[in-house]
Amino acid sequence: LARRTTGWGLVAVCLLSLVYAFSGPYLPGFLAHRGYGVKRLVEHIFLSTEGLWGVPLGVSADFVYLFVLFGAVLETAGGGALLIALANKVAGRTRGGPAKTAAMASAFMGSLSGSAVANVVTTGTFTIPLMKRAGFRPFFAGAIEAAASTGGQLMPPVMGAGAFILATWTNIPYLEVATAAIIPAILYYVSLVAAIHFRAGRMGIEPSREASTERVLDRLHLLLPLIAIVVLLAMGRSPMRAAFWGVTSALIMAYLRPATRPSLPDLRLILEGASRGAVQVAAACAAAGIVVGVASLTGIGLRMSELIITLSGGSLLIALILTAMGSIVLGMGLPTTAAYVVLAALGAPALVQLGVPLLSAHLFIFYFGCISNVTPPVSLAAFAAAGIAGSPPVRTALSAALLASAGFIVPFMFVYGPALLLDGTIPEIALSFTTAIAGVTAFAAATMGYTRRRLPAWERVLLGVGALALVFPGLMSDGAGLLVLSVVFFRAE
């Protein structure tokens, strides 16, 4: 089932884990273990709560279908078109407006869809042609959509349903997880929109003066179900109850006006689309449970943690880099939920042992598991976008990784500066947020090679260094970073 819904990537990981369980006595060094037979392995994976029937599949059954159904109802009623229209009202007449519209619309739709690839093929069908008509080259238009759709799973309140697994796995209330993720998600999209703005300036794309023709008022009531979910979660209601009332109110709102009223064939499409999305997540979570079961039976999770700590020599920075690299490799080709489950079992314990708070450690691997969707060589979201844009897949993937570069930096920022996860006083949070905004904007300018003018190579390097200085908390590093940024941004042409 996992092969049919998600491809061979997850199946290969599961098969490798089973081979590892059987071949323990013949493996060298820290990989060795006593080895287990078929009966013991089946009992552990299928008859306990440590394997197939573990936390991931339970969360899939409890939460995921309802939120996928909610997204399907909104999409069929015209919610996707509404979000694109609203984003166009906000950003359509700025430089690179259609691309900024795509980023904003994909942020909202990606939070609901649960799949970066699904988000690309849903919103990208509308946004990629718009970006190409605005003057962006096909590979860059596809890259923007891939980066924006990938980031949608980092965007509260739903976060592609992955946050529900994170909350259940860590025993941290879901509302706390979603609230903590707000600032990092904002930083990701500020960086993406800034990169689009600088790229448009470098290409000489001027703001569009065409009048916006989208009709927003006919569909504006479709925002009420999303507001209802946020309010219910804020009131402390369970995600299941919030999703139930979200679906119910979405159907009621859809039938209120002729422009959004679904027909009987539309209702069939809603149920079919939601079922397909739920099966994909359920299959991925169940298959990932096999990996988790093998990890708990053989103890490889603890040994992976020991290996990371040993290789890092106790250095948190090196451990974070090793974990990030491992998360990207393990996450390639896997759905976000499956990637997170595998990484939570193998990577997060090492960071917790090194003193990283539990929520920070799990959000760190969650980020890198998501970013693997646009990281070559296996960039599923970028490849899907390239198909729509008619562009070279590898070039599209490389550009998407460059546009999503904030996703590689922000996790380090909130590990070193917990204030970005709203853990601190209001002045600390405000200062961290301000310097982080400056840092990701500067990094976007460095990657695009443009501010108010084209930047020579040495200024791009200098700007990148200044941006990285803002990653580490402290007045000295922040002051040095802001000084470098101001020199580059305000230097006379």
Backbone hydrogen bonds, N-H to C=O, Kabsch-Sander energy under -0.5 kcal/mol:
donor,donor_aa,acceptor,acceptor_aa,energy
5,T,1,L,-1.8
6,T,2,A,-2.8
7,G,2,A,-0.6
7,G,3,R,-1.3
11,V,7,G,-0.6
12,A,8,W,-2.7
13,V,9,G,-1.7
14,C,10,L,-2.4
15,L,11,V,-2.7
16,L,12,A,-2.4
17,S,13,V,-2.0
18,L,14,C,-2.1
19,V,15,L,-2.5
20,Y,16,L,-2.3
21,A,17,S,-2.0
22,F,18,L,-1.7
23,S,19,V,-2.1
26,Y,23,S,-1.5
27,L,24,G,-1.6
31,L,28,P,-1.4
32,A,29,G,-1.6
33,H,24,G,-0.6
36,Y,21,A,-1.7
41,L,37,G,-2.1
42,V,38,V,-2.9
43,E,39,K,-2.5
44,H,40,R,-2.1
45,I,41,L,-2.6
46,F,42,V,-3.0
47,L,42,V,-0.7
47,L,43,E,-1.6
51,G,48,S,-0.6
52,L,45,I,-2.4
53,W,45,I,-0.6
53,W,48,S,-0.6
54,G,51,G,-1.2
58,G,54,G,-1.9
59,V,55,V,-2.6
60,S,56,P,-2.2
61,A,57,L,-2.3
62,D,58,G,-2.3
63,F,59,V,-3.0
64,V,59,V,-1.3
65,Y,60,S,-1.2
67,F,63,F,-1.7
68,V,64,V,-2.7
69,L,65,Y,-2.9
70,F,66,L,-2.1
71,G,67,F,-2.3
72,A,68,V,-2.1
73,V,69,L,-2.5
74,L,70,F,-2.3
75,E,71,G,-2.5
76,T,72,A,-2.3
77,A,73,V,-2.1
78,G,74,L,-0.6
78,G,75,E,-0.9
79,G,74,L,-4.0
82,L,78,G,-2.1
83,L,79,G,-2.5
84,I,80,G,-2.2
85,A,81,A,-2.4
86,L,82,L,-3.0
87,A,83,L,-2.5
88,N,84,I,-2.2
89,K,85,A,-2.0
90,V,86,L,-1.7
91,A,87,A,-2.9
92,G,88,N,-2.2
94,T,91,A,-1.8
97,G,94,T,-1.8
99,A,96,G,-0.7
100,K,96,G,-2.0
101,T,97,G,-2.7
102,A,98,P,-2.0
103,A,99,A,-2.1
104,M,100,K,-2.4
105,A,101,T,-2.7
106,S,102,A,-2.4
107,A,103,A,-1.5
108,F,104,M,-1.4
109,M,105,A,-2.5
110,G,106,S,-2.6
111,S,107,A,-1.1
112,L,108,F,-0.9
112,L,109,M,-0.5
113,S,109,M,-2.1
114,G,110,G,-1.2
119,N,115,S,-2.1
120,V,116,A,-2.2
121,V,117,V,-2.3
122,T,118,A,-1.5
123,T,119,N,-2.5
124,G,119,N,-0.8
124,G,120,V,-1.7
126,F,123,T,-1.3
127,T,123,T,-2.6
128,I,124,G,-1.9
130,L,126,F,-1.0
131,M,127,T,-2.4
132,K,128,I,-2.3
133,R,129,P,-2.3
134,A,130,L,-1.5
135,G,131,M,-0.6
135,G,132,K,-1.0
136,F,131,M,-2.0
140,F,137,R,-0.7
141,A,137,R,-2.5
142,G,138,P,-2.4
143,A,139,F,-1.7
144,I,140,F,-2.4
145,E,141,A,-1.9
146,A,142,G,-2.3
147,A,143,A,-2.7
148,A,144,I,-2.6
149,S,145,E,-2.6
150,T,146,A,-2.1
151,G,147,A,-1.9
152,G,148,A,-0.9
153,Q,150,T,-1.2
154,L,151,G,-2.0
155,M,152,G,-1.3
159,M,155,M,-1.5
160,G,111,S,-2.6
161,A,158,V,-1.2
162,G,159,M,-1.4
163,A,158,V,-0.6
163,A,159,M,-0.6
164,F,161,A,-0.7
165,I,161,A,-1.0
166,L,162,G,-2.2
167,A,163,A,-2.8
168,T,164,F,-2.3
169,W,165,I,-2.9
170,T,166,L,-2.2
171,N,167,A,-1.0
172,I,167,A,-1.3
176,E,173,P,-0.5
177,V,173,P,-1.8
178,A,174,Y,-2.8
179,T,175,L,-2.4
180,A,176,E,-2.2
181,A,177,V,-1.4
182,I,179,T,-1.4
185,A,181,A,-1.8
186,I,182,I,-2.2
187,L,183,I,-2.6
188,Y,184,P,-2.1
189,Y,185,A,-2.0
190,V,186,I,-2.6
191,S,187,L,-2.3
192,L,188,Y,-2.0
193,V,189,Y,-2.8
194,A,190,V,-2.5
195,A,191,S,-2.4
196,I,192,L,-2.2
197,H,193,V,-2.4
198,F,194,A,-2.7
199,R,195,A,-2.5
200,A,196,I,-2.6
201,G,197,H,-2.1
202,R,198,F,-2.4
203,M,199,R,-2.0
204,G,200,A,-0.6
204,G,201,G,-0.7
205,I,200,A,-2.7
206,E,204,G,-0.6
208,S,92,G,-0.5
208,S,94,T,-0.6
216,V,214,E,-0.8
219,R,216,V,-1.6
220,L,216,V,-0.9
222,L,219,R,-2.1
223,L,220,L,-1.8
224,L,221,H,-1.3
226,L,222,L,-0.5
227,I,223,L,-2.1
228,A,224,L,-2.6
229,I,225,P,-2.0
230,V,226,L,-2.0
231,V,227,I,-2.6
232,L,228,A,-2.5
233,L,229,I,-2.4
234,A,230,V,-2.3
235,M,231,V,-1.7
236,G,233,L,-1.4
237,R,232,L,-2.3
242,A,238,S,-2.5
243,A,239,P,-2.7
244,F,240,M,-2.5
245,W,241,R,-2.4
246,G,242,A,-1.9
247,V,243,A,-2.8
248,T,244,F,-2.5
249,S,245,W,-2.6
250,A,246,G,-2.0
251,L,247,V,-2.3
252,I,248,T,-2.1
253,M,249,S,-2.9
254,A,250,A,-2.3
255,Y,251,L,-1.6
256,L,252,I,-0.6
256,L,253,M,-0.9
257,R,253,M,-0.6
260,T,257,R,-1.2
261,R,257,R,-0.8
267,L,263,S,-2.1
268,R,264,L,-1.8
269,L,265,P,-2.1
270,I,266,D,-2.4
271,L,267,L,-2.3
272,E,268,R,-2.6
273,G,269,L,-2.9
274,A,270,I,-2.6
275,S,271,L,-2.2
276,R,272,E,-2.4
277,G,273,G,-2.3
278,A,274,A,-2.5
279,V,275,S,-2.6
280,Q,276,R,-2.0
281,V,277,G,-1.9
282,A,278,A,-3.0
283,A,279,V,-2.9
284,A,280,Q,-2.0
285,C,281,V,-2.7
286,A,282,A,-2.6
287,A,283,A,-2.5
288,A,284,A,-2.5
289,G,285,C,-1.4
290,I,286,A,-0.8
290,I,287,A,-1.0
291,V,287,A,-1.1
292,V,288,A,-2.3
293,G,289,G,-2.6
294,V,290,I,-2.4
295,A,291,V,-2.4
296,S,292,V,-2.4
297,L,293,G,-2.3
298,T,294,V,-2.7
299,G,295,A,-1.5
300,I,295,A,-0.5
301,G,295,A,-0.8
303,R,299,G,-1.8
304,M,300,I,-2.8
305,S,301,G,-1.9
306,E,302,L,-2.4
307,L,303,R,-2.6
308,I,304,M,-2.5
309,I,305,S,-2.4
310,T,306,E,-2.6
311,L,307,L,-3.0
312,S,308,I,-2.0
313,G,309,I,-0.8
313,G,310,T,-0.9
314,G,309,I,-1.4
315,S,312,S,-1.7
316,L,314,G,-0.5
319,A,315,S,-2.2
320,L,316,L,-2.7
321,I,317,L,-2.2
322,L,318,I,-2.7
323,T,319,A,-2.5
324,A,320,L,-2.7
325,M,321,I,-2.5
326,G,322,L,-2.5
327,S,323,T,-2.6
328,I,324,A,-2.2
329,V,325,M,-2.3
330,L,326,G,-2.8
331,G,327,S,-1.9
332,M,328,I,-1.0
332,M,329,V,-0.6
334,L,331,G,-2.0
339,A,335,P,-2.9
340,Y,336,T,-2.6
341,V,337,T,-2.1
342,V,338,A,-2.3
343,L,339,A,-2.3
344,A,340,Y,-3.0
345,A,341,V,-1.5
346,L,342,V,-1.5
347,G,343,L,-3.3
348,A,343,L,-1.4
350,A,347,G,-0.7
351,L,347,G,-0.9
352,V,348,A,-2.1
353,Q,349,P,-2.2
354,L,350,A,-1.3
355,G,352,V,-1.6
356,V,351,L,-2.4
361,A,357,P,-2.7
362,H,358,L,-2.2
363,L,359,L,-2.5
364,F,360,S,-2.1
365,I,361,A,-1.8
366,F,362,H,-2.1
367,Y,363,L,-2.5
368,F,364,F,-1.8
369,G,365,I,-2.3
370,C,366,F,-1.9
371,I,367,Y,-2.7
372,S,368,F,-1.1
373,N,370,C,-2.2
374,V,371,I,-2.1
375,T,372,S,-0.8
378,V,375,T,-0.6
379,S,377,P,-0.8
380,L,378,V,-0.6
381,A,373,N,-1.1
382,A,373,N,-1.1
383,F,379,S,-2.8
384,A,380,L,-2.1
385,A,381,A,-2.2
386,A,382,A,-2.3
387,G,383,F,-1.7
388,I,384,A,-1.4
389,A,385,A,-2.7
390,G,386,A,-1.6
391,S,386,A,-1.8
396,T,392,P,-2.3
397,A,393,P,-2.5
398,L,394,V,-2.6
399,S,395,R,-2.1
400,A,396,T,-2.3
401,A,397,A,-2.4
402,L,398,L,-1.8
403,L,399,S,-2.5
404,A,400,A,-2.2
405,S,402,L,-1.3
407,G,404,A,-2.1
408,F,405,S,-1.5
409,I,405,S,-0.8
409,I,406,A,-0.7
410,V,406,A,-3.3
412,F,409,I,-0.7
413,M,409,I,-1.8
414,F,410,V,-2.2
415,V,411,P,-1.5
416,Y,412,F,-2.2
417,G,413,M,-2.1
420,L,417,G,-2.3
421,L,418,P,-1.8
422,L,419,A,-1.8
423,D,418,P,-1.7
424,G,422,L,-0.9
429,I,425,T,-2.6
430,A,426,I,-2.7
431,L,427,P,-2.5
432,S,428,E,-2.5
433,F,429,I,-2.6
434,T,430,A,-2.3
435,T,431,L,-2.5
436,A,432,S,-2.2
437,I,433,F,-2.3
438,A,434,T,-2.0
439,G,435,T,-2.3
440,V,436,A,-2.8
441,T,437,I,-2.0
442,A,438,A,-2.2
443,F,439,G,-2.2
444,A,440,V,-2.0
445,A,441,T,-2.1
446,A,442,A,-2.3
447,T,443,F,-2.3
448,M,444,A,-2.0
449,G,445,A,-1.7
450,Y,445,A,-1.4
451,T,453,R,-2.2
455,L,449,G,-2.2
460,R,456,P,-1.9
461,V,457,A,-2.2
462,L,458,W,-2.3
463,L,459,E,-2.8
464,G,460,R,-2.2
465,V,461,V,-2.4
466,G,462,L,-2.4
467,A,463,L,-2.3
468,L,464,G,-2.3
469,A,465,V,-1.9
470,L,466,G,-0.9
470,L,467,A,-0.7
471,V,468,L,-1.5
472,F,468,L,-0.7
478,D,474,G,-2.3
479,G,475,L,-2.6
480,A,476,M,-2.5
481,G,477,S,-2.5
482,L,478,D,-2.6
483,L,479,G,-2.1
484,V,480,A,-2.2
485,L,481,G,-2.3
486,S,482,L,-2.5
487,V,483,L,-2.0
488,V,484,V,-1.9
489,F,485,L,-3.0
490,F,486,S,-2.1
491,R,487,V,-0.5
491,R,488,V,-0.6
